[in-house]
Amino acid sequence: MDRADIIKRIEPVMRDVFDDDEIRYRDDLSASDVEDWDSLSHIRLIVAVEKAFRVRFTSTEMETFNSVGDLVDAVARKTV
């Protein structure tokens, strides 16, 4: 799966998790950019992405996610 396909599929997941129809994907989007992005919604985002893409992330991998772009890159590596 290429990066563009992942981005198309991840944006609706983000909108659902953060309950915000206006949220738009950006590579550098992070918790500091989204008002309701707290530790619980972060976990919900990871779980929702894992479910949507049928992947699993290790705790070590999750520690490297500093932005949504990092998450997209991780999904891309796992869906090759």
Backbone torsions as a table, in degrees:
resi	resn	phi	psi	omega
1	MET	NA	131.7	-178.6
2	ASP	-87.5	166.7	-173.9
3	ARG	-58.9	-40.1	-179.6
4	ALA	-62.8	-40.3	177.9
5	ASP	-65.4	-40.4	179.3
6	ILE	-63.1	-45.3	-179.1
7	ILE	-61.3	-42.8	178.4
8	LYS	-59.7	-36.4	-177.8
9	ARG	-85.0	-25.9	-175.9
10	ILE	-82.2	-28.4	-178.4
11	GLU	-60.5	-46.1	176.8
12	PRO	-63.3	-32.2	177.0
13	VAL	-64.2	-44.9	178.4
14	MET	-61.5	-43.4	-179.9
15	ARG	-60.9	-40.0	179.4
16	ASP	-68.3	-48.1	-177.7
17	VAL	-61.9	-44.3	-177.0
18	PHE	-92.1	1.3	179.6
19	ASP	49.1	50.6	-176.6
20	ASP	-141.7	104.1	-178.9
21	ASP	-70.9	-11.6	-178.1
22	GLU	-92.5	-9.8	-175.8
23	ILE	-65.4	136.4	-179.6
24	ARG	-124.6	143.5	178.7
25	TYR	-67.4	136.1	166.3
26	ARG	-142.3	144.2	178.4
27	ASP	-56.7	-37.7	-174.7
28	ASP	-93.9	8.3	179.1
29	LEU	-62.7	130.5	-178.7
30	SER	-141.9	179.8	-178.1
31	ALA	-57.3	-31.8	-179.1
32	SER	-70.8	-14.8	-178.9
33	ASP	-95.0	-14.9	-174.9
34	VAL	-118.7	118.9	-173.6
35	GLU	-54.4	-44.3	-175.4
36	ASP	-92.5	14.9	-179.2
37	TRP	-87.3	97.6	177.0
38	ASP	-117.8	-172.0	-175.4
39	SER	-64.2	-36.6	179.3
40	LEU	-69.3	-44.7	179.2
41	SER	-68.1	-28.0	176.0
42	HIS	-62.8	-46.0	178.8
43	ILE	-63.6	-42.7	178.9
44	ARG	-61.2	-39.2	178.0
45	LEU	-63.0	-47.3	-179.2
46	ILE	-60.9	-46.8	-179.5
47	VAL	-62.7	-42.0	179.8
48	ALA	-64.8	-39.7	178.1
49	VAL	-67.5	-43.2	177.4
50	GLU	-57.7	-43.4	-179.7
51	LYS	-67.8	-45.5	-177.4
52	ALA	-62.8	-35.6	-175.3
53	PHE	-106.7	0.6	-179.5
54	ARG	53.7	51.4	176.9
55	VAL	-128.8	167.6	174.6
56	ARG	-132.4	138.2	176.7
57	PHE	-109.7	140.9	174.3
58	THR	-80.1	163.3	177.8
59	SER	-62.7	-34.0	177.7
60	THR	-63.7	-42.9	177.9
61	GLU	-62.9	-45.5	-177.5
62	MET	-61.0	-31.1	179.2
63	GLU	-66.9	-19.5	-178.5
64	THR	-89.5	-6.1	-178.1
65	PHE	-79.8	102.3	177.5
66	ASN	-102.6	-10.7	-179.5
67	SER	-155.4	169.0	177.4
68	VAL	-66.1	-30.8	175.8
69	GLY	-59.8	-38.5	176.4
70	ASP	-63.6	-39.9	178.4
71	LEU	-64.6	-43.6	177.3
72	VAL	-60.1	-44.4	179.3
73	ASP	-61.5	-39.0	179.3
74	ALA	-66.9	-41.2	176.6
75	VAL	-62.3	-43.2	179.8
76	ALA	-59.0	-41.5	179.5
77	ARG	-65.3	-32.9	-176.3
78	LYS	-87.4	-14.0	-177.4
79	THR	-111.3	24.5	179.2
80	VAL	-69.3	NA	NA
